[in-house]
Amino acid sequence: MTALRPPIHVVWSTDQIDLSDPFQRRWYIQQVLTHGRAEDIRTLNLDEVAAVLDEMILPEDVRSLWRRFLETRHAQG
């Protein structure tokens, strides 16, 4: 088990997340993309975010912002 104690501004419904569980990992990424601060986002693997972005339930403006960012990042790299 890879336990994480998430910041309260990102996850307020639990005090621990098992990042080795694929469901909990995607859910945590979704929470960070929606509610995270810059320091929270820096902890994410952006290649992983790109791989699971379409599987997440996100507000359309959040999904659009991340899709454009990731496409731009991929085009530059």
C-alpha positions as YAML, in Angstrom:
chain: A
units: angstrom
residues:
- id: 1
  name: MET
  ca: [0.00, 0.00, 0.00]
- id: 2
  name: THR
  ca: [1.28, 3.43, -0.94]
- id: 3
  name: ALA
  ca: [-0.50, 5.67, 1.56]
- id: 4
  name: LEU
  ca: [-0.85, 9.40, 1.10]
- id: 5
  name: ARG
  ca: [-2.24, 11.94, 3.52]
- id: 6
  name: PRO
  ca: [-3.79, 14.46, 1.12]
- id: 7
  name: PRO
  ca: [-4.08, 18.16, 1.90]
- id: 8
  name: ILE
  ca: [-7.53, 19.07, 3.23]
- id: 9
  name: HIS
  ca: [-8.10, 21.61, 0.42]
- id: 10
  name: VAL
  ca: [-7.75, 18.77, -2.13]
- id: 11
  name: VAL
  ca: [-9.53, 15.93, -0.30]
- id: 12
  name: TRP
  ca: [-11.79, 16.63, 2.63]
- id: 13
  name: SER
  ca: [-13.67, 13.30, 2.81]
- id: 14
  name: THR
  ca: [-10.81, 11.09, 4.01]
- id: 15
  name: ASP
  ca: [-7.44, 11.48, 5.67]
- id: 16
  name: GLN
  ca: [-5.63, 8.74, 3.73]
- id: 17
  name: ILE
  ca: [-5.54, 7.52, 0.12]
- id: 18
  name: ASP
  ca: [-4.01, 4.29, -1.17]
- id: 19
  name: LEU
  ca: [-2.18, 5.35, -4.33]
- id: 20
  name: SER
  ca: [-1.47, 1.71, -5.21]
- id: 21
  name: ASP
  ca: [-5.23, 1.26, -5.83]
- id: 22
  name: PRO
  ca: [-5.86, 2.42, -9.44]
- id: 23
  name: PHE
  ca: [-9.36, 3.75, -8.62]
- id: 24
  name: GLN
  ca: [-8.14, 5.80, -5.66]
- id: 25
  name: ARG
  ca: [-5.13, 7.03, -7.65]
- id: 26
  name: ARG
  ca: [-7.29, 8.33, -10.53]
- id: 27
  name: TRP
  ca: [-9.74, 9.84, -8.06]
- id: 28
  name: TYR
  ca: [-6.89, 11.66, -6.27]
- id: 29
  name: ILE
  ca: [-5.52, 12.99, -9.57]
- id: 30
  name: GLN
  ca: [-9.02, 14.20, -10.43]
- id: 31
  name: GLN
  ca: [-9.25, 15.99, -7.07]
- id: 32
  name: VAL
  ca: [-5.85, 17.64, -7.57]
- id: 33
  name: LEU
  ca: [-6.73, 18.80, -11.10]
- id: 34
  name: THR
  ca: [-9.97, 20.31, -9.82]
- id: 35
  name: HIS
  ca: [-9.03, 21.64, -6.36]
- id: 36
  name: GLY
  ca: [-5.24, 21.55, -6.15]
- id: 37
  name: ARG
  ca: [-2.81, 24.41, -5.79]
- id: 38
  name: ALA
  ca: [0.41, 24.74, -7.77]
- id: 39
  name: GLU
  ca: [2.35, 22.81, -5.13]
- id: 40
  name: ASP
  ca: [-0.16, 19.93, -5.36]
- id: 41
  name: ILE
  ca: [-0.08, 19.85, -9.15]
- id: 42
  name: ARG
  ca: [3.74, 19.72, -9.12]
- id: 43
  name: THR
  ca: [3.51, 16.35, -7.36]
- id: 44
  name: LEU
  ca: [1.63, 14.75, -10.27]
- id: 45
  name: ASN
  ca: [3.21, 12.81, -13.10]
- id: 46
  name: LEU
  ca: [1.95, 14.72, -16.15]
- id: 47
  name: ASP
  ca: [2.37, 11.70, -18.44]
- id: 48
  name: GLU
  ca: [0.04, 9.79, -16.12]
- id: 49
  name: VAL
  ca: [-2.40, 12.70, -16.10]
- id: 50
  name: ALA
  ca: [-2.43, 12.69, -19.91]
- id: 51
  name: ALA
  ca: [-3.06, 8.93, -19.95]
- id: 52
  name: VAL
  ca: [-6.08, 9.07, -17.62]
- id: 53
  name: LEU
  ca: [-7.55, 12.50, -18.41]
- id: 54
  name: ASP
  ca: [-10.40, 11.16, -20.53]
- id: 55
  name: GLU
  ca: [-11.39, 8.65, -17.81]
- id: 56
  name: MET
  ca: [-11.96, 11.33, -15.18]
- id: 57
  name: ILE
  ca: [-15.14, 13.15, -14.28]
- id: 58
  name: LEU
  ca: [-14.10, 16.79, -14.56]
- id: 59
  name: PRO
  ca: [-15.92, 20.06, -15.20]
- id: 60
  name: GLU
  ca: [-15.61, 20.76, -18.93]
- id: 61
  name: ASP
  ca: [-13.61, 23.97, -18.40]
- id: 62
  name: VAL
  ca: [-11.10, 22.07, -16.22]
- id: 63
  name: ARG
  ca: [-10.84, 19.21, -18.74]
- id: 64
  name: SER
  ca: [-10.39, 21.67, -21.62]
- id: 65
  name: LEU
  ca: [-7.67, 23.60, -19.79]
- id: 66
  name: TRP
  ca: [-5.73, 20.43, -18.97]
- id: 67
  name: ARG
  ca: [-6.18, 18.98, -22.46]
- id: 68
  name: ARG
  ca: [-4.79, 22.18, -24.04]
- id: 69
  name: PHE
  ca: [-1.93, 22.35, -21.55]
- id: 70
  name: LEU
  ca: [-0.95, 18.71, -22.11]
- id: 71
  name: GLU
  ca: [-1.19, 19.02, -25.91]
- id: 72
  name: THR
  ca: [1.00, 22.13, -25.85]
- id: 73
  name: ARG
  ca: [3.48, 20.42, -23.52]
- id: 74
  name: HIS
  ca: [3.63, 17.38, -25.83]
- id: 75
  name: ALA
  ca: [4.10, 19.55, -28.94]
- id: 76
  name: GLN
  ca: [7.01, 21.43, -27.32]
- id: 77
  name: GLY
  ca: [8.74, 18.39, -25.88]
...
